[in-house]
Amino acid sequence: MDISSLRFTPTKFRTGYNQQEVDRFVDLIAANLALPLSERTLHGQQVTEVSFTSTTFRAGYDVDEVDHVLATLGIRLGLPSPSEPDGHTNEFRPELLWDQPEPTAEVSTD
């Protein structure tokens, strides 16, 4: 999934984040990710510490989902862009690295 096509689950009757605020912030992150690492004005800590207006009984975005994706994007902001010499080439994925199962080592009984 590409960050430009990122969509969050809407909420209505439970607490969510203001949709316009989240959308604008994700656009800002996308713009920063397009820049070389040395030219970025937004940093991972700013992304993970951002706060949005909460919504209840009106349209919002799922809080846990937004927080999860922002944590991933915060990590990405600290990595070089694909066009830089040591840049990453992985497409954006909302899964965090630590969500993946640990590989298990096989023990030989010989």
N, C-alpha and C positions, 0 to 999 in steps of 0.2 A: 504494500500500500504506500502510496506517495502522500507526503504531508499535505499537498494541495487538495487531495480528495478525502482528507480525514473528516469523519463525521462522528459525533458523539450521540449516545442514547439520550433522548429527551425525557424529562421528568415533568410531572404536573402536580401530583398530590403529595409528593415527598420533597424534602429539601434538595435543591440543586444549585448550580452556579448560573449566574446571569449569562445567557447565550451570547449576547453581543460583546460582552467583555471578554469572554473566552475566545470567540472568533477573532476579535481584534488582536489579542495576545498571540494566538497561534499564527496569525499573519505576520506579526512582528518576528516571531521565532523563525518562520520560514524565510523571511528576508535576511535575517542574520545568518542562517545556515548556508545561504547562497554566497556569502562573503568568505574570503580567505580568513583563516583563524585569527590572524593578527589584526584584522579590520573589524571584527565583531564588537558590537557595543553592548550586547546582552550576554550574560554569563549564566552558567548552570545554576548557581545558587539563587540568582534572581528568579529563575524559572520555578524552582522548587519552593521558594518562599512567597510567591505571589499570592494575593488574596483577591477573591472575587465577591461581589455582592451575592448573598444567598437568596434563593427563591423558594417559596412554599405556596402551594395552591395557584401557581402560575408557571408558565413554561420556563424550564431551566435545563441544564445538562447534568447527567449523573456525576456526582461528586467523586466517587471512587475511580470511575473510568477516566475522568479528566486528570485527577492527581496521578494516576498510573502512567498515562501518556506523557504528561509534563515531566515526570521523573525521567522517562526515556529520552525526551527531547533535551532535558538539561544535560544529560550525559553526552548526547550528540553535539551540543554546542562546544564542548571541550575537545572535540576531535577535528582534525583537518577535513576540509571539503574534498570531494572526489577529484577535483582538478589540481589539488596540491600534491607535491611529490609523495608524501606518505599518507595520502588521503584514504579514507574508507570508501568502499564501493558498494557496500550493502544498502539495499533499499530500506527505507524506514519501515519498521515493524513495531507494533505496539507492545510486543512481548519484551519484558526485561530479561536480561541475561540470567539473573538469579531465579527466574521463574522456570528455567529449564531444569530437568532432572539431572542430578549428578551422575556421571558415568560410573558404572560399578566395575571394580577390578575383579578379574577371575583369579581364583586361588587354585593353584595346582596341588593335587594330593599325592603326587609321586614321591 
